[in-house]
Amino acid sequence: MTREEEAPPEEGPPPGLANLYGKVTDAVTGEAIPGVLVALNGLEVYTDAGGNYAFTDLEPGTYTITFEQEGYEAVHVDTLFVEGNNELNVEMIPLVAAPFSFSNLWVERARCESATAWNTLNFGCTITNPTDRGITHTLTPM
């Protein structure tokens, strides 16, 4: 998360109020992230194609802002907005899928039917990982 100085919106808020604007980017690639849900005290906006968002005419004060997008860690920021334009740029960290590997695969039951050269043989398997709190994963290659 960074706070940077950029040109504020052309029009500032009315006297006594605050605007909040900024850009949301990927912390790894630096690319803008479109479609991020930005929530502030019951108000919600989504970032545009360039990763930009804005809230206008807010009461100055301390707010918690939440940034959420599928595939990224949610970001929660507590910040103070002062009268006028306020900029808050955020970098979101992508979620990385854990590598998947397994060993000692046992087939408990198998059933195959004869197939001719023109038939397709479909099969499935269920993998249960006892260290994964009994969660069963089913794979069905087609």
C-alpha positions in Angstrom: 0.0 0.0 0.0 1.4 3.4 -0.9 0.4 7.0 -0.6 1.6 9.1 -3.5 1.1 12.6 -4.7 -0.7 12.8 -8.0 -2.9 15.4 -9.5 -6.2 15.5 -7.6 -9.5 15.4 -9.4 -10.2 18.7 -11.2 -12.9 19.7 -8.8 -12.4 19.5 -5.1 -15.2 18.7 -2.7 -17.4 21.5 -1.2 -15.9 23.3 1.8 -15.8 21.0 4.9 -15.9 17.8 2.9 -13.4 15.3 1.6 -12.8 13.3 -1.6 -10.9 10.0 -1.7 -9.4 8.6 -4.9 -6.7 6.3 -5.9 -5.5 3.4 -7.9 -5.3 -0.4 -7.1 -2.4 -2.4 -8.6 -1.0 -5.9 -8.4 1.9 -5.9 -5.9 3.9 -8.4 -8.1 3.3 -7.1 -11.6 2.4 -3.4 -10.9 -0.5 -3.8 -13.3 -3.8 -2.1 -12.6 -6.6 -4.3 -11.2 -10.0 -3.6 -12.7 -13.2 -4.7 -10.8 -11.9 -4.4 -7.3 -14.7 -3.9 -4.7 -13.8 -0.9 -2.6 -16.0 -0.5 0.5 -16.1 2.5 2.8 -18.7 2.8 5.6 -21.5 1.1 3.6 -20.6 2.8 0.3 -19.2 0.6 -2.4 -17.5 1.3 -5.8 -15.6 -0.9 -8.2 -12.3 0.1 -9.8 -12.5 0.9 -13.5 -10.4 -0.7 -16.3 -7.4 1.4 -15.1 -7.7 0.3 -11.5 -9.0 3.8 -10.4 -11.7 4.4 -7.8 -13.2 7.5 -6.1 -15.5 8.5 -3.3 -16.7 12.1 -3.2 -18.2 14.5 -0.6 -17.2 12.5 2.5 -17.2 13.9 6.0 -13.5 14.3 7.1 -12.6 11.7 9.7 -11.1 8.2 10.3 -12.4 5.4 8.1 -11.8 1.8 7.4 -11.6 1.0 3.7 -11.7 -2.5 2.4 -10.4 -3.7 -1.0 -11.5 -7.1 -2.3 -11.0 -9.0 -5.5 -11.1 -12.7 -6.3 -7.5 -14.1 -6.5 -6.1 -11.5 -4.1 -5.6 -11.0 -0.4 -8.2 -8.6 1.0 -6.7 -5.2 2.1 -8.2 -3.3 5.1 -6.9 0.2 5.7 -7.7 2.5 8.6 -6.9 6.1 7.5 -7.8 9.7 8.3 -9.3 11.9 5.6 -8.9 15.6 5.9 -10.9 18.3 4.1 -10.1 18.4 0.4 -8.7 15.7 -1.8 -7.1 12.6 -0.3 -5.3 10.0 -2.3 -4.8 6.3 -1.3 -3.1 4.0 -3.8 -3.2 0.3 -2.8 -1.1 -2.7 -3.9 -2.9 -6.1 -3.6 -1.0 -9.3 -3.1 -2.1 -12.2 -5.4 -3.1 -15.4 -3.8 -0.7 -18.2 -4.8 -2.1 -21.7 -5.1 0.0 -24.2 -3.1 1.7 -26.8 -5.3 -0.2 -30.0 -5.5 1.5 -33.3 -5.4 0.7 -36.7 -4.0 2.4 -40.1 -3.6 1.3 -43.6 -2.7 -1.9 -43.6 -4.8 -4.1 -46.7 -4.2 -7.0 -47.7 -6.3 -9.7 -49.1 -4.0 -12.1 -50.1 -6.7 -11.8 -50.1 -10.5 -14.3 -50.8 -13.2 -13.6 -50.7 -16.8 -15.8 -51.8 -19.6 -14.5 -53.0 -22.9 -14.2 -50.3 -25.5 -13.7 -50.5 -29.3 -11.4 -48.3 -31.2 -14.1 -45.7 -31.7 -15.4 -45.5 -28.2 -14.1 -43.0 -25.6 -13.2 -44.4 -22.2 -14.1 -41.9 -19.4 -12.9 -42.5 -15.8 -12.8 -40.7 -12.5 -10.9 -41.0 -9.3 -11.4 -39.7 -5.7 -8.4 -38.6 -3.7 -8.7 -38.4 0.1 -5.9 -36.7 2.0 -6.0 -37.7 5.6 -3.9 -34.6 6.6 -6.5 -32.4 4.9 -9.1 -32.9 7.6 -10.8 -35.6 5.6 -11.6 -33.4 2.7 -12.1 -35.5 -0.5 -11.1 -34.3 -3.9 -12.7 -35.8 -6.9 -11.0 -35.7 -10.3 -12.9 -36.7 -13.4 -10.7 -36.5 -16.5 -12.8 -36.6 -19.7 
